[in-house]
């Protein structure tokens, strides 16, 4: 789901085909209109399927969220540059 007015994107749980016993979820917070590092925050959640068939929360390194934030900002800058060139 996405809230265009509040700047929040919340994904569903996602499992890659080759890793069906692991899933991820993201909460992305757009904190401002400026394309700066402090304008985007990402929370990454990871779960692993246990032997009983239940999902267990697992830790994930902070660098994962930082890499996703960087990717979002890079793509946003690319899109902005394309729009400016088209004008």
Beta strands, then each sheet from edge to edge (+ up, - down):
strand 1: 2-3
strand 2: 8-10
strand 3: 22-30
strand 4: 40-49
strand 5: 55-58
sheet 1: 1+ 2- 3+ 4- 5+
end
